[in-house]
């Protein structure tokens, strides 16, 4: 199928009734400027003052209308990236597939995108580069707001807030779908999924996060098209995994991913372990439920912990196999960790800032049972002791018999509290796992050093 034919199938030769513009005036919606970040308002006002169209768009509008607090606000405009970049000294150009501008206000970043347009026969220069399966590879095709709206993936994201008159512009029936709490794609679902298979993951994330239902027409193709995720770069899928798990509804997300056959492309070894041993599912579901509780309680979550849990079943199985072949427990664990991580990296990347503490948690699962060792006190000072101890409790919670190891270490800490030694590689204080930047000038070394 040629690209032009795919566009005809996606958008049709005539404009559908549900793709018309609906303008919702200020007195009929709940968005006010007080619910929008000052940084986003500054971007909108400056673009308007310079003579450009500018709208708050997508998730920021959707979540605000639902009474949620958006994590970020995006802006769409008819100004080109270069024009936006010239207008804001605190901005930078990013992106290859589609150029964007990030306007930086301290720790807050406002993403500004130029309106996009679908390729048409009348404008052959407006052609996006696609792969053999229909996936969009390069998409620097600019257009107007109406064209930009029909290029968006879901109807509930085709919502534009106009700061000039405080109205909301809705396309493709997005306003109605928001009221009905429905996830629906703009255009033909199969074609849209082929353009970008990550849209299947986004449908699951929105359904779990917002407690929406996926429209049957949008849901039907997903199980058969789930293998298309293998075309997506491993680094991008890793970022999607973090979004799927860290929004506070990880358990519902996990169940939806498995229902729609999307979990296996992300964690093939884990899915195979679940099918082989039903107890594995209890471990994974308890991990997701505990993650949700921490997020909902405002506590920090370290990705390496739930990643360690997701990969633990195959690590434990491989470790036993290597031991049965004659290796000692610790070398067997190291070899099992190497192999499990190597297999997972074919699906999603895992940065070393996560894989190193994951290995430490696994290795401590061998050391914590040795309660009669003279070196047990050293474990209480290990930087990863608390995570490894929590992991033991998680395993016991999931039905694994560990001979009371969890109870032993619980009582031990009542007498001798754990005080982990300083660890320069401990990233647990930040949810993204990145090191905090050093503040202030670095202390100069003395001449004696």
PEPERA-V290726 format. One record per pair of residues at least 4 apart in sequence whose ideal C-beta (glycine too) atoms are under 7 Angstrom apart, sorted by the first residue. I is the first residue (numbers start at 0). J is the second residue. D is the distance in whole Angstrom. If there is no record, write none. Layout:
i=I j=J d=D
i=I j=J d=D
This chain:
i=0 j=4 d=5
i=0 j=5 d=5
i=2 j=6 d=6
i=2 j=118 d=6
i=2 j=126 d=7
i=2 j=129 d=6
i=3 j=7 d=7
i=3 j=120 d=6
i=4 j=8 d=6
i=5 j=9 d=6
i=5 j=133 d=6
i=5 j=190 d=6
i=6 j=10 d=6
i=6 j=117 d=6
i=6 j=118 d=6
i=7 j=11 d=7
i=7 j=12 d=6
i=8 j=187 d=6
i=8 j=190 d=6
i=9 j=186 d=4
i=9 j=187 d=5
i=9 j=190 d=5
i=9 j=191 d=7
i=10 j=117 d=6
i=10 j=149 d=6
i=10 j=186 d=6
i=11 j=15 d=6
i=14 j=18 d=6
i=14 j=19 d=7
i=17 j=171 d=6
i=17 j=172 d=4
i=18 j=149 d=6
i=18 j=170 d=6
i=18 j=171 d=5
i=20 j=145 d=7
i=20 j=168 d=6
i=20 j=170 d=6
i=21 j=169 d=4
i=21 j=174 d=6
i=22 j=166 d=5
i=22 j=168 d=6
i=23 j=27 d=5
i=23 j=28 d=5
i=23 j=166 d=6
i=23 j=167 d=4
i=23 j=169 d=6
i=23 j=174 d=6
i=24 j=166 d=5
i=25 j=165 d=4
i=25 j=166 d=6
i=28 j=64 d=6
i=28 j=167 d=5
i=29 j=64 d=6
i=30 j=34 d=6
i=30 j=63 d=5
i=30 j=64 d=6
i=30 j=160 d=6
i=30 j=167 d=7
i=32 j=40 d=6
i=34 j=63 d=5
i=35 j=39 d=5
i=35 j=40 d=6
i=35 j=55 d=7
i=35 j=72 d=6
i=36 j=72 d=6
i=36 j=107 d=6
i=37 j=41 d=6
i=38 j=42 d=7
i=38 j=104 d=4
i=38 j=107 d=5
i=38 j=109 d=5
i=39 j=43 d=6
i=39 j=55 d=6
i=39 j=72 d=4
i=39 j=74 d=7
i=39 j=109 d=5
i=40 j=44 d=6
i=40 j=162 d=7
i=41 j=45 d=6
i=42 j=46 d=6
i=42 j=74 d=5
i=42 j=102 d=5
i=42 j=109 d=5
i=42 j=111 d=6
i=43 j=47 d=6
i=43 j=53 d=5
i=43 j=55 d=7
i=43 j=74 d=6
i=43 j=162 d=5
i=44 j=48 d=6
i=44 j=162 d=7
i=45 j=49 d=6
i=45 j=86 d=6
i=46 j=51 d=5
i=46 j=53 d=4
i=46 j=76 d=5
i=46 j=78 d=6
i=46 j=86 d=7
i=47 j=51 d=7
i=47 j=53 d=6
i=47 j=163 d=6
i=49 j=86 d=6
i=51 j=76 d=5
i=51 j=77 d=6
i=51 j=78 d=4
i=52 j=76 d=6
i=52 j=77 d=5
i=52 j=144 d=7
i=53 j=74 d=6
i=53 j=76 d=4
i=54 j=74 d=7
i=54 j=75 d=5
i=54 j=159 d=4
i=54 j=160 d=6
i=54 j=161 d=6
i=55 j=59 d=6
i=55 j=60 d=6
i=55 j=72 d=6
i=55 j=74 d=6
i=55 j=160 d=4
i=55 j=162 d=7
i=56 j=60 d=6
i=56 j=73 d=6
i=56 j=74 d=7
i=56 j=75 d=4
i=56 j=159 d=5
i=57 j=61 d=7
i=57 j=73 d=5
i=57 j=156 d=5
i=58 j=62 d=6
i=58 j=69 d=6
i=58 j=156 d=7
i=59 j=63 d=6
i=59 j=69 d=4
i=59 j=71 d=7
i=59 j=72 d=4
i=59 j=73 d=6
i=60 j=64 d=6
i=60 j=158 d=4
i=60 j=159 d=7
i=60 j=160 d=5
i=60 j=167 d=7
i=61 j=65 d=7
i=61 j=155 d=5
i=61 j=156 d=6
i=61 j=158 d=6
i=61 j=177 d=7
i=62 j=67 d=4
i=62 j=69 d=4
i=63 j=69 d=6
i=64 j=177 d=6
i=65 j=209 d=7
i=72 j=109 d=6
i=73 j=110 d=5
i=73 j=112 d=7
i=74 j=109 d=6
i=74 j=111 d=5
i=75 j=112 d=5
i=75 j=114 d=6
i=75 j=147 d=6
i=75 j=159 d=7
i=76 j=83 d=7
i=76 j=111 d=6
i=76 j=113 d=6
i=77 j=114 d=5
i=77 j=143 d=7
i=78 j=82 d=4
i=78 j=83 d=5
i=78 j=113 d=7
i=79 j=113 d=6
i=79 j=141 d=7
i=80 j=84 d=6
i=80 j=92 d=6
i=80 j=98 d=4
i=80 j=99 d=7
i=80 j=100 d=5
i=80 j=113 d=6
i=81 j=85 d=6
i=82 j=86 d=6
i=83 j=87 d=7
i=83 j=90 d=7
i=83 j=100 d=4
i=83 j=111 d=5
i=84 j=90 d=5
i=84 j=92 d=5
i=84 j=100 d=6
i=87 j=102 d=5
i=89 j=102 d=6
i=89 j=103 d=5
i=89 j=104 d=7
i=90 j=100 d=5
i=90 j=101 d=6
i=90 j=102 d=5
i=90 j=103 d=7
i=91 j=101 d=5
i=92 j=98 d=6
i=92 j=100 d=6
i=93 j=99 d=5
i=93 j=101 d=6
i=94 j=98 d=5
i=94 j=99 d=5
i=96 j=136 d=7
i=96 j=137 d=6
i=96 j=138 d=5
i=97 j=138 d=5
i=97 j=139 d=6
i=98 j=139 d=6
i=99 j=110 d=6
i=99 j=111 d=7
i=99 j=112 d=5
i=100 j=111 d=4
i=101 j=108 d=5
i=101 j=110 d=6
i=102 j=109 d=5
i=102 j=111 d=6
i=103 j=108 d=6
i=104 j=109 d=7
i=113 j=141 d=5
i=114 j=141 d=6
i=114 j=142 d=5
i=114 j=143 d=6
i=114 j=144 d=6
i=114 j=146 d=7
i=114 j=147 d=4
i=115 j=138 d=7
i=115 j=140 d=6
i=115 j=141 d=6
i=115 j=142 d=6
i=115 j=146 d=7
i=115 j=147 d=5
i=115 j=150 d=5
i=116 j=125 d=6
i=116 j=140 d=5
i=116 j=141 d=6
i=116 j=142 d=2
i=116 j=146 d=4
i=117 j=146 d=6
i=117 j=149 d=7
i=117 j=150 d=6
i=118 j=125 d=5
i=118 j=126 d=5
i=118 j=127 d=6
i=118 j=140 d=6
i=119 j=125 d=6
i=125 j=140 d=5
i=127 j=135 d=5
i=127 j=137 d=6
i=127 j=138 d=5
i=127 j=140 d=5
i=128 j=136 d=5
i=128 j=137 d=4
i=129 j=133 d=6
i=129 j=134 d=6
i=129 j=135 d=5
i=129 j=136 d=6
i=130 j=134 d=4
i=130 j=136 d=6
i=132 j=193 d=6
i=132 j=227 d=7
i=132 j=230 d=7
i=133 j=190 d=7
i=133 j=193 d=4
i=133 j=194 d=6
i=134 j=193 d=6
i=134 j=194 d=6
i=134 j=195 d=6
i=134 j=196 d=7
i=134 j=230 d=6
i=135 j=194 d=5
i=135 j=195 d=6
i=142 j=146 d=3
i=142 j=147 d=6
i=143 j=147 d=7
i=144 j=148 d=6
i=144 j=159 d=7
i=146 j=150 d=7
i=148 j=157 d=5
i=148 j=170 d=4
i=148 j=171 d=7
i=149 j=170 d=7
i=149 j=171 d=7
i=149 j=185 d=6
i=151 j=156 d=5
i=151 j=157 d=5
i=151 j=185 d=6
i=152 j=156 d=6
i=152 j=184 d=6
i=152 j=185 d=7
i=152 j=191 d=6
i=152 j=198 d=5
i=152 j=201 d=7
i=153 j=182 d=6
i=153 j=183 d=7
i=153 j=184 d=6
i=153 j=185 d=7
i=153 j=205 d=7
i=154 j=171 d=4
i=154 j=172 d=5
i=154 j=173 d=4
i=154 j=176 d=5
i=154 j=183 d=5
i=154 j=185 d=6
i=155 j=173 d=5
i=155 j=176 d=5
i=155 j=177 d=5
i=157 j=169 d=7
i=157 j=170 d=4
i=157 j=171 d=5
i=157 j=173 d=4
i=157 j=185 d=6
i=158 j=167 d=6
i=158 j=169 d=6
i=158 j=173 d=5
i=159 j=167 d=7
i=159 j=168 d=4
i=160 j=167 d=6
i=161 j=165 d=7
i=161 j=166 d=5
i=161 j=168 d=6
i=169 j=173 d=5
i=169 j=174 d=4
i=171 j=185 d=5
i=172 j=176 d=6
i=173 j=177 d=6
i=174 j=178 d=7
i=175 j=179 d=6
i=176 j=181 d=4
i=176 j=183 d=5
i=180 j=210 d=7
i=180 j=211 d=5
i=180 j=212 d=6
i=181 j=211 d=6
i=181 j=212 d=6
i=181 j=214 d=5
i=182 j=202 d=5
i=182 j=205 d=5
i=182 j=206 d=5
i=182 j=211 d=5
i=182 j=212 d=7
i=182 j=213 d=5
i=182 j=214 d=6
i=182 j=217 d=6
i=183 j=214 d=4
i=183 j=217 d=6
i=184 j=188 d=5
i=184 j=191 d=5
i=184 j=217 d=5
i=186 j=190 d=6
i=186 j=191 d=6
i=187 j=191 d=7
i=188 j=192 d=6
i=188 j=216 d=6
i=188 j=217 d=5
i=188 j=220 d=5
i=189 j=193 d=6
i=189 j=220 d=5
i=189 j=224 d=7
i=190 j=194 d=7
i=191 j=198 d=6
i=192 j=196 d=6
i=192 j=198 d=6
i=192 j=199 d=6
i=192 j=220 d=6
i=192 j=224 d=5
i=192 j=227 d=7
i=193 j=227 d=7
i=196 j=224 d=7
i=196 j=227 d=4
i=196 j=228 d=5
i=196 j=230 d=6
i=196 j=231 d=6
i=197 j=201 d=6
i=197 j=231 d=6
i=197 j=239 d=6
i=198 j=202 d=6
i=199 j=203 d=7
i=199 j=221 d=5
i=199 j=224 d=7
i=199 j=225 d=7
i=199 j=261 d=6
i=200 j=204 d=6
i=200 j=239 d=5
i=200 j=243 d=7
i=200 j=261 d=6
i=201 j=205 d=6
i=202 j=206 d=6
i=202 j=213 d=6
i=202 j=217 d=6
i=203 j=207 d=6
i=203 j=252 d=6
i=203 j=255 d=5
i=203 j=256 d=6
i=203 j=259 d=7
i=203 j=261 d=6
i=204 j=208 d=6
i=204 j=242 d=6
i=204 j=243 d=5
i=204 j=246 d=7
i=204 j=252 d=7
i=205 j=209 d=5
i=205 j=211 d=6
i=206 j=211 d=5
i=206 j=212 d=7
i=206 j=213 d=5
i=206 j=255 d=6
i=207 j=248 d=4
i=207 j=251 d=4
i=207 j=252 d=4
i=207 j=255 d=6
i=208 j=246 d=5
i=208 j=248 d=5
i=213 j=217 d=5
i=213 j=218 d=4
i=214 j=218 d=7
i=215 j=219 d=6
i=220 j=224 d=5
i=221 j=225 d=6
i=221 j=259 d=5
i=221 j=261 d=7
i=222 j=259 d=6
i=222 j=260 d=4
i=225 j=259 d=7
i=225 j=260 d=4
i=225 j=261 d=5
i=225 j=264 d=6
i=226 j=264 d=6
i=228 j=236 d=7
i=228 j=261 d=7
i=228 j=264 d=4
i=229 j=264 d=6
i=231 j=235 d=5
i=231 j=236 d=5
i=233 j=237 d=6
i=233 j=344 d=7
i=233 j=346 d=7
i=233 j=347 d=5
i=233 j=348 d=4
i=234 j=238 d=7
i=234 j=348 d=5
i=235 j=239 d=7
i=236 j=240 d=6
i=236 j=265 d=6
i=236 j=346 d=7
i=236 j=347 d=4
i=237 j=241 d=7
i=237 j=347 d=4
i=237 j=348 d=5
i=237 j=349 d=7
i=238 j=242 d=7
i=239 j=243 d=6
i=240 j=244 d=6
i=240 j=265 d=6
i=240 j=347 d=6
i=241 j=245 d=5
i=241 j=302 d=6
i=242 j=246 d=7
i=243 j=252 d=5
i=244 j=249 d=5
i=244 j=252 d=7
i=244 j=290 d=6
i=244 j=305 d=6
i=245 j=294 d=7
i=245 j=300 d=6
i=245 j=430 d=7
i=247 j=291 d=6
i=247 j=294 d=4
i=247 j=295 d=6
i=248 j=252 d=6
i=248 j=291 d=6
i=249 j=253 d=6
i=249 j=287 d=4
i=249 j=290 d=5
i=249 j=291 d=5
i=250 j=254 d=7
i=250 j=284 d=6
i=250 j=287 d=4
i=250 j=288 d=5
i=250 j=291 d=6
i=251 j=255 d=6
i=252 j=256 d=6
i=253 j=257 d=6
i=253 j=262 d=7
i=253 j=283 d=7
i=253 j=284 d=7
i=253 j=287 d=5
i=254 j=258 d=6
i=255 j=259 d=6
i=256 j=261 d=5
i=256 j=262 d=4
i=257 j=262 d=5
i=261 j=265 d=7
i=262 j=266 d=6
i=262 j=270 d=6
i=263 j=267 d=5
i=263 j=270 d=4
i=264 j=346 d=7
i=265 j=346 d=6
i=265 j=347 d=6
i=266 j=270 d=6
i=266 j=309 d=6
i=266 j=346 d=7
i=267 j=271 d=6
i=267 j=346 d=6
i=268 j=272 d=6
i=268 j=310 d=7
i=268 j=313 d=4
i=268 j=339 d=6
i=268 j=342 d=5
i=268 j=343 d=6
i=269 j=273 d=6
i=269 j=283 d=7
i=269 j=309 d=5
i=269 j=310 d=7
i=269 j=312 d=6
i=269 j=313 d=7
i=270 j=274 d=7
i=271 j=275 d=6
i=272 j=276 d=6
i=272 j=279 d=5
i=272 j=312 d=4
i=272 j=313 d=6
i=272 j=316 d=7
i=273 j=279 d=5
i=273 j=280 d=5
i=273 j=283 d=7
i=278 j=282 d=7
i=278 j=397 d=7
i=278 j=398 d=6
i=279 j=283 d=6
i=279 j=312 d=5
i=280 j=284 d=6
i=281 j=285 d=6
i=281 j=397 d=4
i=281 j=398 d=6
i=282 j=286 d=6
i=282 j=308 d=6
i=282 j=312 d=7
i=282 j=393 d=7
i=282 j=394 d=7
i=282 j=397 d=4
i=283 j=287 d=7
i=283 j=308 d=7
i=283 j=309 d=6
i=284 j=288 d=6
i=285 j=289 d=6
i=285 j=393 d=6
i=285 j=396 d=5
i=285 j=397 d=5
i=286 j=290 d=6
i=286 j=305 d=5
i=286 j=308 d=4
i=286 j=393 d=6
i=287 j=291 d=6
i=288 j=292 d=7
i=289 j=293 d=7
i=289 j=393 d=7
i=290 j=294 d=6
i=290 j=300 d=6
i=290 j=305 d=5
i=291 j=295 d=6
i=292 j=296 d=6
i=293 j=298 d=4
i=293 j=300 d=5
i=294 j=300 d=6
i=299 j=427 d=7
i=299 j=428 d=7
i=299 j=430 d=6
i=300 j=430 d=6
i=301 j=427 d=5
i=301 j=432 d=7
i=302 j=306 d=6
i=302 j=353 d=6
i=302 j=432 d=6
i=303 j=307 d=6
i=303 j=353 d=4
i=303 j=356 d=4
i=303 j=357 d=5
i=303 j=432 d=7
i=304 j=308 d=7
i=304 j=386 d=6
i=305 j=309 d=6
i=306 j=310 d=6
i=306 j=349 d=6
i=306 j=353 d=6
i=306 j=357 d=6
i=307 j=311 d=6
i=307 j=357 d=4
i=307 j=360 d=5
i=307 j=361 d=7
i=307 j=390 d=7
i=308 j=390 d=7
i=308 j=393 d=7
i=310 j=314 d=6
i=310 j=339 d=5
i=310 j=343 d=6
i=311 j=315 d=6
i=311 j=361 d=7
i=312 j=316 d=6
i=313 j=317 d=6
i=313 j=339 d=5
i=314 j=318 d=6
i=314 j=335 d=5
i=314 j=336 d=6
i=314 j=339 d=5
i=314 j=361 d=6
i=315 j=319 d=7
i=316 j=320 d=7
i=317 j=321 d=6
i=317 j=335 d=4
i=317 j=338 d=6
i=317 j=339 d=6
i=318 j=322 d=6
i=318 j=331 d=5
i=318 j=332 d=5
i=318 j=335 d=4
i=319 j=323 d=6
i=320 j=324 d=7
i=321 j=326 d=5
i=321 j=331 d=4
i=321 j=334 d=5
i=321 j=335 d=6
i=322 j=326 d=6
i=322 j=328 d=6
i=322 j=331 d=5
i=326 j=330 d=5
i=326 j=331 d=4
i=326 j=334 d=7
i=327 j=331 d=7
i=328 j=332 d=6
i=328 j=365 d=6
i=329 j=333 d=7
i=329 j=365 d=6
i=330 j=334 d=6
i=331 j=335 d=6
i=332 j=336 d=6
i=332 j=361 d=6
i=332 j=362 d=6
i=332 j=365 d=6
i=333 j=337 d=6
i=334 j=338 d=6
i=335 j=339 d=6
i=336 j=340 d=6
i=336 j=358 d=5
i=336 j=361 d=6
i=337 j=341 d=6
i=338 j=342 d=6
i=339 j=343 d=6
i=340 j=344 d=6
i=340 j=349 d=7
i=340 j=354 d=6
i=343 j=347 d=7
i=343 j=349 d=6
i=344 j=348 d=6
i=344 j=349 d=6
i=349 j=353 d=5
i=349 j=354 d=5
i=351 j=355 d=6
i=352 j=426 d=5
i=352 j=432 d=5
i=353 j=357 d=6
i=353 j=432 d=6
i=354 j=358 d=6
i=355 j=359 d=7
i=355 j=424 d=7
i=356 j=360 d=6
i=356 j=383 d=6
i=357 j=361 d=7
i=358 j=362 d=6
i=359 j=363 d=6
i=359 j=383 d=4
i=360 j=383 d=6
i=360 j=386 d=5
i=360 j=387 d=5
i=360 j=390 d=6
i=362 j=366 d=7
i=363 j=367 d=6
i=363 j=381 d=7
i=363 j=383 d=6
i=363 j=387 d=4
i=364 j=387 d=7
i=364 j=390 d=7
i=366 j=378 d=6
i=367 j=378 d=7
i=367 j=387 d=6
i=367 j=391 d=6
i=367 j=404 d=6
i=367 j=408 d=7
i=368 j=404 d=5
i=370 j=375 d=6
i=370 j=407 d=5
i=376 j=415 d=7
i=377 j=381 d=7
i=378 j=384 d=6
i=379 j=384 d=6
i=379 j=415 d=6
i=379 j=417 d=4
i=379 j=418 d=7
i=380 j=418 d=6
i=380 j=419 d=6
i=380 j=420 d=5
i=381 j=419 d=6
i=382 j=419 d=5
i=382 j=420 d=7
i=382 j=422 d=3
i=382 j=425 d=5
i=383 j=387 d=6
i=384 j=388 d=6
i=384 j=417 d=5
i=384 j=419 d=6
i=385 j=389 d=6
i=385 j=417 d=6
i=385 j=419 d=7
i=386 j=390 d=6
i=387 j=391 d=7
i=388 j=392 d=7
i=388 j=408 d=5
i=389 j=393 d=6
i=390 j=394 d=7
i=391 j=395 d=7
i=391 j=401 d=6
i=391 j=404 d=5
i=391 j=405 d=5
i=391 j=408 d=7
i=392 j=396 d=6
i=392 j=405 d=5
i=393 j=397 d=6
i=394 j=399 d=4
i=394 j=401 d=6
i=395 j=399 d=6
i=395 j=401 d=6
i=395 j=405 d=5
i=401 j=405 d=7
i=403 j=407 d=6
i=404 j=408 d=6
i=405 j=409 d=6
i=406 j=410 d=6
i=407 j=411 d=6
i=408 j=412 d=6
i=411 j=415 d=6
i=412 j=416 d=6
i=412 j=417 d=5
i=426 j=432 d=5
i=426 j=433 d=6
i=426 j=434 d=6
i=428 j=435 d=7
i=429 j=433 d=6
i=429 j=435 d=6
i=437 j=441 d=7
i=444 j=448 d=5
